[in-house]
């Protein structure tokens, strides 16, 4: 019966809710699904760029629902995927451009990581203050500021320590990768040849890091919005269903803690989960580009443009252990 359906127009966006010829092509098989979405990606990109009010004007509930839908949609994935393919193809043609991409992506990871690594120090200092306020001054709360201070129960600040830990884990993940600080389960990598290592790194970035981060994003995106707005959006909701829900859409930011006076900003953890996925994807792209360039240029290019932190002269034996 599906073959008897007569399609109207090429893109659904041009024909409203009618079945488009491209939709029919995408539904005819797995390869057709991929090729059809890649073909549709430029159209979706330009439609979004030239109609920003349809998804960025959050005073309109339908525009906000479109933003929520497309953030975890097949359309958004293939727009990003096609963009990555184009940039990578040009980088293979122009290796200097690919090295520039490595420097930008690794520089971004280093900058973000070096900034949010200070959250670890803040976490330690706050824990010391909590101990002093509880054990020495026997205070039930802590006030910060002048005039109208920020005042919360000590249990609030104690639970907030999880936030600083989450900042380090989620936003320093790319930085730690650049610095070589992640734990590696090594069965054969260390003894492999240089070219083999580069191929393994490219394979890992393409088939492990990026798919893991994309799947986590697809679940984390809607998980985040379910704690920010009502009615709750779902990954299984169609755009038409979400637009109908937009009639009663309103902000409902999660402010419930695990204890009566505990930390009540747990929605931030959902935001950090999505940011974690972005950092992993960007670092996977940087790893793939670096591995390709080093594979093409040989072993003498290993570590080229790599900006690694150092403990200073005389501390070489401790490098990579901090």
Short mmCIF file of the C-alpha atoms (twelve columns), coordinates in Angstrom:
data_MODEL
# 
_entry.id   MODEL 
# 
loop_
_atom_site.group_PDB 
_atom_site.id 
_atom_site.type_symbol 
_atom_site.label_atom_id 
_atom_site.label_alt_id 
_atom_site.label_comp_id 
_atom_site.label_asym_id 
_atom_site.label_seq_id 
_atom_site.Cartn_x 
_atom_site.Cartn_y 
_atom_site.Cartn_z 
_atom_site.pdbx_PDB_model_num 
ATOM 1   C CA . UNK A 1   0.000  0.000  0.000  1 
ATOM 2   C CA . UNK A 2   2.889  2.374  0.697  1 
ATOM 3   C CA . UNK A 3   3.960  2.105  -2.928 1 
ATOM 4   C CA . UNK A 4   0.512  3.351  -3.984 1 
ATOM 5   C CA . UNK A 5   0.938  6.627  -2.078 1 
ATOM 6   C CA . UNK A 6   1.373  9.559  -4.438 1 
ATOM 7   C CA . UNK A 7   3.932  12.049 -3.132 1 
ATOM 8   C CA . UNK A 8   3.414  15.781 -3.544 1 
ATOM 9   C CA . UNK A 9   6.378  18.151 -3.750 1 
ATOM 10  C CA . UNK A 10  9.974  17.343 -2.897 1 
ATOM 11  C CA . UNK A 11  10.451 18.755 0.613  1 
ATOM 12  C CA . UNK A 12  7.811  18.343 3.281  1 
ATOM 13  C CA . UNK A 13  8.455  21.915 4.505  1 
ATOM 14  C CA . UNK A 14  7.231  23.204 1.159  1 
ATOM 15  C CA . UNK A 15  4.047  21.146 1.231  1 
ATOM 16  C CA . UNK A 16  2.894  21.371 4.842  1 
ATOM 17  C CA . UNK A 17  1.808  17.982 6.205  1 
ATOM 18  C CA . UNK A 18  1.639  16.246 2.842  1 
ATOM 19  C CA . UNK A 19  3.950  13.348 2.057  1 
ATOM 20  C CA . UNK A 20  6.936  14.564 0.051  1 
ATOM 21  C CA . UNK A 21  8.800  12.616 -2.603 1 
ATOM 22  C CA . UNK A 22  11.938 12.787 -0.481 1 
ATOM 23  C CA . UNK A 23  10.098 11.313 2.524  1 
ATOM 24  C CA . UNK A 24  8.917  8.427  0.388  1 
ATOM 25  C CA . UNK A 25  12.473 7.857  -0.842 1 
ATOM 26  C CA . UNK A 26  13.858 7.899  2.728  1 
ATOM 27  C CA . UNK A 27  11.307 5.308  3.869  1 
ATOM 28  C CA . UNK A 28  12.275 2.826  1.146  1 
ATOM 29  C CA . UNK A 29  15.426 1.455  2.833  1 
ATOM 30  C CA . UNK A 30  18.411 2.090  5.106  1 
ATOM 31  C CA . UNK A 31  20.745 3.417  2.405  1 
ATOM 32  C CA . UNK A 32  17.961 5.575  0.991  1 
ATOM 33  C CA . UNK A 33  17.313 6.920  4.495  1 
ATOM 34  C CA . UNK A 34  20.927 8.069  4.854  1 
ATOM 35  C CA . UNK A 35  21.241 9.453  1.332  1 
ATOM 36  C CA . UNK A 36  17.867 11.176 1.535  1 
ATOM 37  C CA . UNK A 37  18.687 12.904 4.810  1 
ATOM 38  C CA . UNK A 38  22.102 13.994 3.511  1 
ATOM 39  C CA . UNK A 39  20.362 15.425 0.458  1 
ATOM 40  C CA . UNK A 40  17.843 17.221 2.661  1 
ATOM 41  C CA . UNK A 41  20.477 18.581 5.083  1 
ATOM 42  C CA . UNK A 42  21.474 21.701 3.048  1 
ATOM 43  C CA . UNK A 43  17.819 22.622 2.644  1 
ATOM 44  C CA . UNK A 44  17.210 22.255 6.401  1 
ATOM 45  C CA . UNK A 45  20.330 24.276 7.199  1 
ATOM 46  C CA . UNK A 46  19.391 27.210 4.984  1 
ATOM 47  C CA . UNK A 47  15.755 27.055 6.146  1 
ATOM 48  C CA . UNK A 48  16.940 27.390 9.762  1 
ATOM 49  C CA . UNK A 49  19.482 30.151 9.011  1 
ATOM 50  C CA . UNK A 50  17.075 32.297 6.983  1 
ATOM 51  C CA . UNK A 51  14.104 31.748 9.337  1 
ATOM 52  C CA . UNK A 52  15.609 32.171 12.822 1 
ATOM 53  C CA . UNK A 53  12.327 33.400 14.281 1 
ATOM 54  C CA . UNK A 54  10.766 29.986 13.726 1 
ATOM 55  C CA . UNK A 55  13.042 28.394 16.356 1 
ATOM 56  C CA . UNK A 56  14.835 31.198 18.252 1 
ATOM 57  C CA . UNK A 57  11.880 33.459 19.086 1 
ATOM 58  C CA . UNK A 58  11.129 31.888 22.460 1 
ATOM 59  C CA . UNK A 59  8.333  34.355 23.149 1 
ATOM 60  C CA . UNK A 60  6.452  32.105 20.718 1 
ATOM 61  C CA . UNK A 61  5.789  28.709 22.309 1 
ATOM 62  C CA . UNK A 62  5.780  26.950 18.950 1 
ATOM 63  C CA . UNK A 63  9.230  28.351 18.120 1 
ATOM 64  C CA . UNK A 64  10.520 27.056 21.449 1 
ATOM 65  C CA . UNK A 65  9.050  23.623 20.789 1 
ATOM 66  C CA . UNK A 66  10.722 23.574 17.365 1 
ATOM 67  C CA . UNK A 67  14.039 24.338 19.068 1 
ATOM 68  C CA . UNK A 68  13.494 21.466 21.511 1 
ATOM 69  C CA . UNK A 69  12.484 19.060 18.749 1 
ATOM 70  C CA . UNK A 70  15.270 19.858 16.300 1 
ATOM 71  C CA . UNK A 71  17.967 19.807 19.015 1 
ATOM 72  C CA . UNK A 72  17.618 16.021 19.228 1 
ATOM 73  C CA . UNK A 73  16.293 15.325 15.755 1 
ATOM 74  C CA . UNK A 74  17.452 13.301 12.766 1 
ATOM 75  C CA . UNK A 75  17.465 16.515 10.737 1 
ATOM 76  C CA . UNK A 76  19.935 18.219 13.093 1 
ATOM 77  C CA . UNK A 77  22.171 15.142 13.159 1 
ATOM 78  C CA . UNK A 78  22.479 14.996 9.373  1 
ATOM 79  C CA . UNK A 79  23.121 18.741 9.094  1 
ATOM 80  C CA . UNK A 80  26.058 18.329 11.509 1 
ATOM 81  C CA . UNK A 81  27.151 15.102 9.817  1 
ATOM 82  C CA . UNK A 82  27.170 16.663 6.349  1 
ATOM 83  C CA . UNK A 83  29.068 19.695 7.656  1 
ATOM 84  C CA . UNK A 84  31.663 17.396 9.236  1 
ATOM 85  C CA . UNK A 85  32.029 15.436 5.991  1 
ATOM 86  C CA . UNK A 86  32.593 18.611 3.977  1 
ATOM 87  C CA . UNK A 87  35.132 20.050 6.433  1 
ATOM 88  C CA . UNK A 88  36.959 16.718 6.694  1 
ATOM 89  C CA . UNK A 89  37.094 16.272 2.914  1 
ATOM 90  C CA . UNK A 90  38.600 19.736 2.518  1 
ATOM 91  C CA . UNK A 91  41.031 19.014 5.364  1 
ATOM 92  C CA . UNK A 92  42.230 15.860 3.616  1 
ATOM 93  C CA . UNK A 93  42.805 17.958 0.494  1 
ATOM 94  C CA . UNK A 94  44.469 20.803 2.421  1 
ATOM 95  C CA . UNK A 95  46.411 19.375 5.372  1 
ATOM 96  C CA . UNK A 96  47.312 22.824 6.704  1 
ATOM 97  C CA . UNK A 97  43.600 23.490 7.133  1 
ATOM 98  C CA . UNK A 98  43.208 20.218 9.052  1 
ATOM 99  C CA . UNK A 99  46.136 21.099 11.311 1 
ATOM 100 C CA . UNK A 100 44.410 24.439 11.922 1 
ATOM 101 C CA . UNK A 101 41.293 22.547 12.964 1 
ATOM 102 C CA . UNK A 102 43.359 20.463 15.387 1 
ATOM 103 C CA . UNK A 103 44.864 23.577 16.967 1 
ATOM 104 C CA . UNK A 104 41.466 25.280 17.301 1 
ATOM 105 C CA . UNK A 105 39.674 22.254 18.758 1 
ATOM 106 C CA . UNK A 106 42.473 21.295 21.133 1 
ATOM 107 C CA . UNK A 107 42.925 24.941 22.108 1 
ATOM 108 C CA . UNK A 108 39.229 25.172 22.926 1 
ATOM 109 C CA . UNK A 109 39.370 22.008 25.049 1 
ATOM 110 C CA . UNK A 110 42.474 23.264 26.856 1 
ATOM 111 C CA . UNK A 111 40.978 26.703 27.511 1 
ATOM 112 C CA . UNK A 112 37.686 25.359 28.863 1 
ATOM 113 C CA . UNK A 113 39.443 22.695 30.919 1 
ATOM 114 C CA . UNK A 114 42.003 25.050 32.440 1 
ATOM 115 C CA . UNK A 115 39.215 27.441 33.434 1 
ATOM 116 C CA . UNK A 116 36.872 24.925 35.031 1 
ATOM 117 C CA . UNK A 117 39.677 22.969 36.666 1 
ATOM 118 C CA . UNK A 118 39.601 25.774 39.262 1 
ATOM 119 C CA . UNK A 119 36.263 24.309 40.380 1 
ATOM 120 C CA . UNK A 120 38.312 21.619 42.116 1 
ATOM 121 C CA . UNK A 121 40.057 24.235 44.260 1 
ATOM 122 C CA . UNK A 122 36.757 25.969 45.023 1 
ATOM 123 C CA . UNK A 123 35.296 22.606 46.055 1 
ATOM 124 C CA . UNK A 124 38.145 22.021 48.525 1 
ATOM 125 C CA . UNK A 125 37.918 25.534 49.996 1 
ATOM 126 C CA . UNK A 126 34.148 25.281 50.376 1 
ATOM 127 C CA . UNK A 127 34.479 21.940 52.158 1 
ATOM 128 C CA . UNK A 128 36.959 23.516 54.595 1 
ATOM 129 C CA . UNK A 129 34.545 26.386 55.266 1 
ATOM 130 C CA . UNK A 130 31.693 23.923 55.893 1 
ATOM 131 C CA . UNK A 131 33.783 22.000 58.420 1 
ATOM 132 C CA . UNK A 132 34.772 25.201 60.237 1 
ATOM 133 C CA . UNK A 133 31.194 26.535 60.297 1 
ATOM 134 C CA . UNK A 134 29.813 23.236 61.619 1 
ATOM 135 C CA . UNK A 135 32.495 22.128 64.067 1 
ATOM 136 C CA . UNK A 136 33.967 25.396 65.332 1 
ATOM 137 C CA . UNK A 137 31.313 28.100 64.931 1 
ATOM 138 C CA . UNK A 138 28.339 25.663 65.201 1 
ATOM 139 C CA . UNK A 139 26.349 27.616 62.632 1 
ATOM 140 C CA . UNK A 140 23.399 25.982 60.815 1 
ATOM 141 C CA . UNK A 141 23.781 28.205 57.738 1 
ATOM 142 C CA . UNK A 142 26.260 30.266 55.711 1 
ATOM 143 C CA . UNK A 143 25.702 33.824 54.477 1 
ATOM 144 C CA . UNK A 144 27.682 35.211 51.538 1 
ATOM 145 C CA . UNK A 145 27.602 38.847 50.377 1 
ATOM 146 C CA . UNK A 146 26.697 42.283 51.676 1 
ATOM 147 C CA . UNK A 147 23.360 44.051 52.113 1 
ATOM 148 C CA . UNK A 148 21.026 41.255 51.100 1 
ATOM 149 C CA . UNK A 149 23.328 38.222 51.473 1 
ATOM 150 C CA . UNK A 150 23.013 34.849 49.832 1 
ATOM 151 C CA . UNK A 151 22.036 32.642 52.746 1 
ATOM 152 C CA . UNK A 152 21.488 28.874 52.641 1 
ATOM 153 C CA . UNK A 153 21.559 26.013 55.096 1 
ATOM 154 C CA . UNK A 154 24.933 24.270 55.435 1 
ATOM 155 C CA . UNK A 155 23.394 21.116 53.956 1 
ATOM 156 C CA . UNK A 156 22.712 23.142 50.775 1 
ATOM 157 C CA . UNK A 157 26.391 24.019 50.421 1 
ATOM 158 C CA . UNK A 158 27.394 20.445 51.290 1 
ATOM 159 C CA . UNK A 159 25.261 19.023 48.473 1 
ATOM 160 C CA . UNK A 160 26.413 21.779 46.103 1 
ATOM 161 C CA . UNK A 161 29.897 20.251 46.202 1 
ATOM 162 C CA . UNK A 162 28.577 17.723 43.668 1 
ATOM 163 C CA . UNK A 163 28.175 20.580 41.195 1 
ATOM 164 C CA . UNK A 164 31.872 21.478 41.312 1 
ATOM 165 C CA . UNK A 165 32.741 17.830 40.776 1 
ATOM 166 C CA . UNK A 166 30.355 17.698 37.802 1 
ATOM 167 C CA . UNK A 167 31.949 20.836 36.313 1 
ATOM 168 C CA . UNK A 168 35.364 19.177 36.426 1 
ATOM 169 C CA . UNK A 169 34.120 15.863 34.993 1 
ATOM 170 C CA . UNK A 170 31.956 17.292 32.198 1 
ATOM 171 C CA . UNK A 171 33.922 20.339 31.071 1 
ATOM 172 C CA . UNK A 172 37.479 19.110 31.615 1 
ATOM 173 C CA . UNK A 173 37.016 15.843 29.709 1 
ATOM 174 C CA . UNK A 174 38.528 17.214 26.470 1 
ATOM 175 C CA . UNK A 175 41.361 18.954 28.322 1 
ATOM 176 C CA . UNK A 176 42.259 15.735 30.149 1 
ATOM 177 C CA . UNK A 177 42.295 13.875 26.818 1 
ATOM 178 C CA . UNK A 178 44.659 16.421 25.264 1 
ATOM 179 C CA . UNK A 179 46.933 16.196 28.292 1 
ATOM 180 C CA . UNK A 180 46.936 12.385 28.157 1 
ATOM 181 C CA . UNK A 181 45.351 12.062 31.587 1 
ATOM 182 C CA . UNK A 182 42.612 9.512  30.878 1 
ATOM 183 C CA . UNK A 183 43.115 5.900  31.961 1 
ATOM 184 C CA . UNK A 184 43.767 3.617  28.983 1 
ATOM 185 C CA . UNK A 185 43.142 -0.134 29.118 1 
ATOM 186 C CA . UNK A 186 46.115 -1.166 26.969 1 
ATOM 187 C CA . UNK A 187 46.259 -4.684 25.550 1 
ATOM 188 C CA . UNK A 188 48.441 -4.096 22.504 1 
ATOM 189 C CA . UNK A 189 48.528 -0.318 21.831 1 
ATOM 190 C CA . UNK A 190 51.850 0.498  23.564 1 
ATOM 191 C CA . UNK A 191 53.774 -2.094 21.587 1 
ATOM 192 C CA . UNK A 192 52.129 -1.325 18.238 1 
ATOM 193 C CA . UNK A 193 53.836 0.512  15.394 1 
ATOM 194 C CA . UNK A 194 53.320 4.241  14.950 1 
ATOM 195 C CA . UNK A 195 51.016 3.878  11.939 1 
ATOM 196 C CA . UNK A 196 48.986 1.195  13.721 1 
ATOM 197 C CA . UNK A 197 48.476 3.522  16.681 1 
ATOM 198 C CA . UNK A 198 47.195 6.294  14.419 1 
ATOM 199 C CA . UNK A 199 44.753 3.927  12.709 1 
ATOM 200 C CA . UNK A 200 43.521 2.662  16.093 1 
ATOM 201 C CA . UNK A 201 43.040 6.262  17.283 1 
ATOM 202 C CA . UNK A 202 41.041 7.175  14.173 1 
ATOM 203 C CA . UNK A 203 38.918 4.043  14.478 1 
ATOM 204 C CA . UNK A 204 38.255 4.721  18.167 1 
ATOM 205 C CA . UNK A 205 37.295 8.335  17.546 1 
ATOM 206 C CA . UNK A 206 34.950 7.458  14.685 1 
ATOM 207 C CA . UNK A 207 33.287 4.300  15.986 1 
ATOM 208 C CA . UNK A 208 33.440 4.684  19.764 1 
ATOM 209 C CA . UNK A 209 33.790 8.295  20.944 1 
ATOM 210 C CA . UNK A 210 31.419 9.997  18.494 1 
ATOM 211 C CA . UNK A 211 28.629 7.339  18.529 1 
ATOM 212 C CA . UNK A 212 28.754 7.193  22.341 1 
ATOM 213 C CA . UNK A 213 28.492 10.987 22.622 1 
ATOM 214 C CA . UNK A 214 25.731 11.236 19.998 1 
ATOM 215 C CA . UNK A 215 23.568 8.582  21.681 1 
ATOM 216 C CA . UNK A 216 24.116 10.240 25.066 1 
ATOM 217 C CA . UNK A 217 23.162 13.599 23.553 1 
ATOM 218 C CA . UNK A 218 19.953 12.229 22.035 1 
ATOM 219 C CA . UNK A 219 18.809 10.975 25.433 1 
ATOM 220 C CA . UNK A 220 20.337 13.799 27.474 1 
ATOM 221 C CA . UNK A 221 18.775 16.565 25.366 1 
ATOM 222 C CA . UNK A 222 15.184 15.546 26.106 1 
ATOM 223 C CA . UNK A 223 16.129 14.517 29.642 1 
ATOM 224 C CA . UNK A 224 17.306 18.095 30.199 1 
ATOM 225 C CA . UNK A 225 14.175 19.713 28.771 1 
ATOM 226 C CA . UNK A 226 11.880 17.446 30.783 1 
ATOM 227 C CA . UNK A 227 13.288 19.203 33.869 1 
ATOM 228 C CA . UNK A 228 12.940 22.702 32.407 1 
ATOM 229 C CA . UNK A 229 9.481  22.903 30.805 1 
ATOM 230 C CA . UNK A 230 6.025  21.372 30.948 1 
ATOM 231 C CA . UNK A 231 4.384  19.499 29.315 1 
ATOM 232 C CA . UNK A 232 7.378  17.172 29.186 1 
ATOM 233 C CA . UNK A 233 8.818  16.629 25.679 1 
ATOM 234 C CA . UNK A 234 9.880  13.133 24.695 1 
ATOM 235 C CA . UNK A 235 12.304 11.727 22.139 1 
ATOM 236 C CA . UNK A 236 9.412  9.740  20.647 1 
ATOM 237 C CA . UNK A 237 7.233  12.846 20.115 1 
ATOM 238 C CA . UNK A 238 6.735  14.006 16.556 1 
ATOM 239 C CA . UNK A 239 7.058  17.672 15.662 1 
ATOM 240 C CA . UNK A 240 3.312  17.900 15.111 1 
ATOM 241 C CA . UNK A 241 2.640  16.526 18.610 1 
ATOM 242 C CA . UNK A 242 5.110  18.945 20.206 1 
ATOM 243 C CA . UNK A 243 3.533  21.875 18.378 1 
ATOM 244 C CA . UNK A 244 0.161  20.862 19.814 1 
ATOM 245 C CA . UNK A 245 1.737  20.698 23.290 1 
ATOM 246 C CA . UNK A 246 3.086  24.226 22.729 1 
ATOM 247 C CA . UNK A 247 -0.391 25.625 23.469 1 
ATOM 248 C CA . UNK A 248 0.151  24.897 27.181 1 
ATOM 249 C CA . UNK A 249 3.953  25.201 27.263 1 
ATOM 250 C CA . UNK A 250 5.499  26.953 30.261 1 
ATOM 251 C CA . UNK A 251 8.784  27.046 32.144 1 
ATOM 252 C CA . UNK A 252 8.948  24.666 35.099 1 
ATOM 253 C CA . UNK A 253 12.600 24.546 36.184 1 
ATOM 254 C CA . UNK A 254 13.361 21.692 38.579 1 
ATOM 255 C CA . UNK A 255 14.111 23.091 42.055 1 
ATOM 256 C CA . UNK A 256 13.586 19.990 44.178 1 
ATOM 257 C CA . UNK A 257 16.469 18.788 46.340 1 
ATOM 258 C CA . UNK A 258 17.157 15.424 47.931 1 
ATOM 259 C CA . UNK A 259 16.649 16.939 51.390 1 
ATOM 260 C CA . UNK A 260 14.350 19.753 52.609 1 
ATOM 261 C CA . UNK A 261 17.176 22.294 52.854 1 
ATOM 262 C CA . UNK A 262 19.519 20.674 50.335 1 
ATOM 263 C CA . UNK A 263 20.867 21.872 47.006 1 
ATOM 264 C CA . UNK A 264 17.995 22.582 44.612 1 
ATOM 265 C CA . UNK A 265 19.772 23.300 41.322 1 
ATOM 266 C CA . UNK A 266 19.932 19.777 39.971 1 
ATOM 267 C CA . UNK A 267 18.711 20.927 36.560 1 
ATOM 268 C CA . UNK A 268 22.264 22.248 36.036 1 
ATOM 269 C CA . UNK A 269 23.516 18.657 35.988 1 
ATOM 270 C CA . UNK A 270 21.225 17.948 33.027 1 
ATOM 271 C CA . UNK A 271 22.675 20.933 31.175 1 
ATOM 272 C CA . UNK A 272 26.201 19.750 31.965 1 
ATOM 273 C CA . UNK A 273 25.395 16.310 30.540 1 
ATOM 274 C CA . UNK A 274 24.704 17.899 27.143 1 
ATOM 275 C CA . UNK A 275 27.821 20.049 27.400 1 
ATOM 276 C CA . UNK A 276 29.819 16.912 28.190 1 
ATOM 277 C CA . UNK A 277 28.613 15.363 24.924 1 
ATOM 278 C CA . UNK A 278 29.707 18.446 22.979 1 
ATOM 279 C CA . UNK A 279 33.182 18.354 24.540 1 
ATOM 280 C CA . UNK A 280 33.586 14.645 23.728 1 
ATOM 281 C CA . UNK A 281 32.449 15.088 20.105 1 
ATOM 282 C CA . UNK A 282 34.799 18.035 19.522 1 
ATOM 283 C CA . UNK A 283 37.719 16.155 21.040 1 
ATOM 284 C CA . UNK A 284 36.932 13.057 18.955 1 
ATOM 285 C CA . UNK A 285 37.068 15.197 15.808 1 
ATOM 286 C CA . UNK A 286 40.379 16.701 16.951 1 
ATOM 287 C CA . UNK A 287 41.766 13.214 17.648 1 
ATOM 288 C CA . UNK A 288 40.715 11.955 14.216 1 
ATOM 289 C CA . UNK A 289 42.234 14.991 12.467 1 
ATOM 290 C CA . UNK A 290 45.490 14.792 14.439 1 
ATOM 291 C CA . UNK A 291 45.819 11.058 13.827 1 
ATOM 292 C CA . UNK A 292 45.220 11.497 10.098 1 
ATOM 293 C CA . UNK A 293 47.784 14.294 9.788  1 
ATOM 294 C CA . UNK A 294 50.399 12.387 11.796 1 
ATOM 295 C CA . UNK A 295 49.698 9.242  9.762  1 
ATOM 296 C CA . UNK A 296 50.302 11.142 6.523  1 
ATOM 297 C CA . UNK A 297 53.393 13.013 7.719  1 
ATOM 298 C CA . UNK A 298 55.104 10.231 9.626  1 
ATOM 299 C CA . UNK A 299 56.475 9.727  13.101 1 
ATOM 300 C CA . UNK A 300 58.385 13.014 13.127 1 
ATOM 301 C CA . UNK A 301 55.068 14.879 13.290 1 
ATOM 302 C CA . UNK A 302 53.957 13.169 16.531 1 
ATOM 303 C CA . UNK A 303 52.859 15.765 19.060 1 
ATOM 304 C CA . UNK A 304 52.947 18.585 16.525 1 
ATOM 305 C CA . UNK A 305 51.257 21.747 17.853 1 
ATOM 306 C CA . UNK A 306 50.349 19.819 21.032 1 
ATOM 307 C CA . UNK A 307 49.907 22.232 23.944 1 
ATOM 308 C CA . UNK A 308 50.556 20.137 27.036 1 
ATOM 309 C CA . UNK A 309 50.909 21.521 30.538 1 
ATOM 310 C CA . UNK A 310 54.229 21.091 32.302 1 
ATOM 311 C CA . UNK A 311 55.274 21.059 35.943 1 
ATOM 312 C CA . UNK A 312 58.484 22.919 35.135 1 
ATOM 313 C CA . UNK A 313 62.140 22.078 34.767 1 
ATOM 314 C CA . UNK A 314 63.322 19.151 36.840 1 
ATOM 315 C CA . UNK A 315 59.841 17.637 37.142 1 
ATOM 316 C CA . UNK A 316 59.913 15.562 33.964 1 
ATOM 317 C CA . UNK A 317 59.580 12.299 35.880 1 
ATOM 318 C CA . UNK A 318 56.162 13.403 37.147 1 
ATOM 319 C CA . UNK A 319 54.771 14.555 33.796 1 
ATOM 320 C CA . UNK A 320 51.505 12.810 32.943 1 
ATOM 321 C CA . UNK A 321 50.858 11.764 36.548 1 
ATOM 322 C CA . UNK A 322 49.097 14.915 37.727 1 
# 
